[in-house]
Amino acid sequence: MRILSVNVGLPVDAEWAGNLKRTAIDKRPVEGRVPVLVNGLGGDQRADMVAHGSPDQAVYAYAREDYDWWEPQLGRELRNGRFGENLTTSGVDLSRTLLGEKWRVGTAILEVTAPRIPCVVFRNWLDEQGWIKRFTAAARPGTYFRVIELGELGVGDEIEILSRPDNSVTIAEAFHAYHGDRDLMRRILSYPGHRWAWDRVAERVIKGETHR
């Protein structure tokens, strides 16, 4: 399990980028050691700090194996960073990571917090018909992390799993919970280490108001 690519990007103006008309989804691979800061990687920024500015979304990872699955589905090549991830991984099934799972990557420690939920900016960036529904149905969302310990990382660094909590749920299960699975959402709430944002989502899901 290792880091195949480290990707960063800065906000740019874009008419297709939702109401904000600004996005940093275009992440590009960089070489060398990259600092891991409280709110993300050095040299990387997010445009929509309301939707994506939480420390629980400091680092986003997507697996090269999932890109390889998508390429024949979409009929085109997908470079590392194309989905806007900071870390392109190799050799790890991100959908099976657990909420609260901790990784050491380089000298930094990261904690799994949530799956990626597709939005209109992601849809417009990929320019694929029905992309939000297709991405949701595939349930290969990638993984968000918060930074537990500052450090630095780079291409080729091994991923060391430091801990996997008991009574947690996988990223795939969390993704289904977000989209309306009440039983899975109750399991998230019963896990003592769940992040506060899940309480807000649970209010709607358990009442039957699923997110779209």
C-alpha positions as CSV (number, residue, x, y, z in Angstrom):
1,M,0.0,0.0,0.0
2,R,1.6,3.3,-1.1
3,I,1.0,6.8,-2.4
4,L,1.2,6.7,-6.2
5,S,0.7,10.4,-6.7
6,V,0.4,13.6,-4.6
7,N,-1.8,16.2,-6.2
8,V,-2.5,19.9,-5.4
9,G,-4.3,22.8,-7.0
10,L,-5.3,26.4,-6.5
11,P,-8.7,28.0,-7.1
12,V,-9.5,29.4,-10.5
13,D,-12.6,31.2,-11.9
14,A,-14.9,28.9,-13.9
15,E,-18.4,29.7,-15.2
16,W,-19.4,26.0,-14.8
17,A,-18.4,25.8,-11.1
18,G,-21.7,26.1,-9.5
19,N,-23.0,29.3,-7.8
20,L,-19.5,30.2,-6.6
21,K,-18.1,30.2,-10.2
22,R,-14.7,29.2,-8.7
23,T,-13.1,25.9,-8.1
24,A,-9.9,24.1,-7.2
25,I,-10.9,20.7,-8.4
26,D,-8.1,20.5,-11.0
27,K,-5.4,18.8,-8.9
28,R,-2.1,18.2,-10.6
29,P,0.7,15.8,-9.5
30,V,3.8,17.3,-7.8
31,E,7.2,15.9,-6.9
32,G,9.2,16.0,-3.7
33,R,8.2,16.1,-0.1
34,V,4.9,18.0,0.6
35,P,4.0,19.4,4.0
36,V,0.9,18.1,5.7
37,L,-0.8,21.0,7.5
38,V,-3.8,21.2,9.8
39,N,-6.2,22.0,6.9
40,G,-4.5,20.1,4.1
41,L,-1.4,19.8,2.0
42,G,1.0,22.6,1.4
43,G,0.5,24.2,-2.0
44,D,-3.2,23.1,-2.1
45,Q,-6.3,25.2,-1.6
46,R,-10.1,24.8,-1.7
47,A,-12.3,27.3,-3.3
48,D,-15.7,26.6,-1.6
49,M,-14.8,26.8,2.0
50,V,-18.4,26.6,3.1
51,A,-18.9,23.2,1.5
52,H,-15.4,21.9,1.6
53,G,-13.5,23.9,4.2
54,S,-13.9,21.6,7.2
55,P,-10.8,20.1,8.8
56,D,-12.6,16.8,8.3
57,Q,-12.0,17.3,4.6
58,A,-8.4,18.3,4.8
59,V,-7.1,15.5,2.5
60,Y,-9.0,13.5,-0.1
61,A,-7.7,10.2,-1.4
62,Y,-8.8,8.2,-4.4
63,A,-7.5,4.7,-5.5
64,R,-5.8,4.1,-8.8
65,E,-7.7,0.7,-8.8
66,D,-11.0,2.7,-8.9
67,Y,-9.7,4.8,-11.7
68,D,-8.9,1.6,-13.6
69,W,-12.4,0.4,-13.0
70,W,-13.9,3.7,-14.3
71,E,-11.8,4.0,-17.5
72,P,-13.6,1.3,-19.5
73,Q,-16.9,2.6,-18.1
74,L,-16.2,6.1,-19.4
75,G,-14.2,5.1,-22.5
76,R,-11.3,7.4,-21.7
77,E,-8.1,7.6,-19.7
78,L,-8.2,9.2,-16.2
79,R,-5.0,10.7,-14.9
80,N,-4.0,10.8,-11.3
81,G,-5.7,13.8,-9.7
82,R,-8.6,13.9,-12.2
83,F,-11.2,13.4,-9.5
84,G,-9.7,16.2,-7.5
85,E,-7.9,14.0,-5.0
86,N,-4.8,15.0,-3.1
87,L,-3.5,11.4,-2.8
88,T,-3.8,8.8,-5.4
89,T,-3.3,5.4,-3.7
90,S,-2.2,2.0,-4.8
91,G,-2.9,-1.3,-3.2
92,V,-5.6,-0.3,-0.7
93,D,-9.4,-0.7,-1.0
94,L,-10.5,2.7,0.2
95,S,-14.2,1.6,0.3
96,R,-13.2,-0.8,3.0
97,T,-11.5,1.7,5.2
98,L,-13.3,2.5,8.5
99,L,-14.5,5.8,9.9
100,G,-11.9,6.6,12.5
101,E,-9.2,4.5,10.9
102,K,-5.8,6.1,11.3
103,W,-3.0,6.0,8.8
104,R,0.7,7.0,8.9
105,V,1.8,8.4,5.6
106,G,5.3,9.7,5.5
107,T,5.6,11.5,8.9
108,A,2.0,12.6,9.1
109,I,-1.0,10.8,10.7
110,L,-4.4,11.0,9.0
111,E,-7.8,9.8,10.2
112,V,-10.6,8.6,7.9
113,T,-13.7,10.9,8.3
114,A,-16.1,10.5,5.4
115,P,-16.7,9.4,1.8
116,R,-16.8,11.9,-1.0
117,I,-20.3,13.0,-2.0
118,P,-20.6,14.1,-5.7
119,C,-21.7,17.6,-6.4
120,V,-22.6,19.8,-9.4
121,V,-19.0,21.1,-9.7
122,F,-17.7,17.5,-9.9
123,R,-20.3,16.7,-12.5
124,N,-19.5,19.7,-14.7
125,W,-15.7,19.1,-14.4
126,L,-16.1,15.5,-15.6
127,D,-18.6,16.5,-18.3
128,E,-20.3,13.1,-18.2
129,Q,-24.0,12.7,-18.6
130,G,-25.8,11.6,-15.4
131,W,-22.4,11.7,-13.6
132,I,-23.8,12.2,-10.1
133,K,-26.1,9.2,-10.4
134,R,-23.4,7.0,-11.9
135,F,-20.8,7.9,-9.3
136,T,-23.4,7.3,-6.6
137,A,-24.5,3.9,-8.0
138,A,-20.8,2.7,-8.4
139,A,-20.2,3.4,-4.6
140,R,-16.5,4.1,-5.2
141,P,-16.4,7.5,-3.5
142,G,-12.8,7.7,-2.2
143,T,-12.0,8.9,1.3
144,Y,-11.7,12.1,3.2
145,F,-9.2,12.5,6.1
146,R,-8.5,14.9,8.9
147,V,-4.9,15.6,10.0
148,I,-4.1,14.1,13.4
149,E,-0.3,14.8,13.3
150,L,1.5,17.3,11.1
151,G,4.4,16.0,8.9
152,E,5.3,15.6,5.3
153,L,4.7,13.0,2.6
154,G,5.6,12.2,-1.0
155,V,5.2,9.9,-3.9
156,G,6.2,6.3,-3.0
157,D,5.5,6.6,0.7
158,E,4.0,3.5,2.2
159,I,0.6,3.6,3.9
160,E,0.8,2.2,7.4
161,I,-2.5,1.5,9.1
162,L,-2.1,2.4,12.7
163,S,-5.5,1.4,14.0
164,R,-9.0,0.3,12.9
165,P,-11.7,1.1,15.4
166,D,-14.2,-1.5,16.7
167,N,-17.9,-0.9,16.0
168,S,-17.3,1.5,13.1
169,V,-18.5,1.3,9.5
170,T,-16.7,1.3,6.2
171,I,-16.5,4.2,3.8
172,A,-18.8,2.3,1.5
173,E,-21.4,1.8,4.3
174,A,-21.1,5.4,5.3
175,F,-21.7,6.4,1.7
176,H,-24.9,4.3,1.6
177,A,-25.9,5.8,5.0
178,Y,-25.6,9.3,3.6
179,H,-27.9,8.3,0.8
180,G,-30.7,7.0,3.0
181,D,-29.8,3.7,4.7
182,R,-31.2,4.4,8.2
183,D,-29.8,1.2,9.7
184,L,-26.3,2.1,8.6
185,M,-26.8,5.6,9.8
186,R,-27.8,4.4,13.3
187,R,-24.6,2.3,13.3
188,I,-22.6,5.4,12.6
189,L,-24.3,7.2,15.5
190,S,-23.6,4.3,17.8
191,Y,-19.9,4.5,17.1
192,P,-18.4,6.8,19.8
193,G,-15.7,8.2,17.5
194,H,-18.0,9.5,14.7
195,R,-17.4,13.1,13.7
196,W,-20.0,15.7,14.6
197,A,-21.0,16.3,11.0
198,W,-22.7,12.9,10.9
199,D,-25.2,14.0,13.6
200,R,-26.4,16.7,11.2
201,V,-26.8,14.3,8.3
202,A,-28.5,11.8,10.5
203,E,-31.3,14.2,11.4
204,R,-32.4,14.2,7.8
205,V,-31.7,10.5,6.9
206,I,-33.5,9.0,9.9
207,K,-36.5,11.2,9.3
208,G,-36.5,9.9,5.7
209,E,-35.2,13.0,4.0
210,T,-32.3,11.5,2.0
211,H,-29.7,13.7,0.4
212,R,-29.5,14.1,-3.4
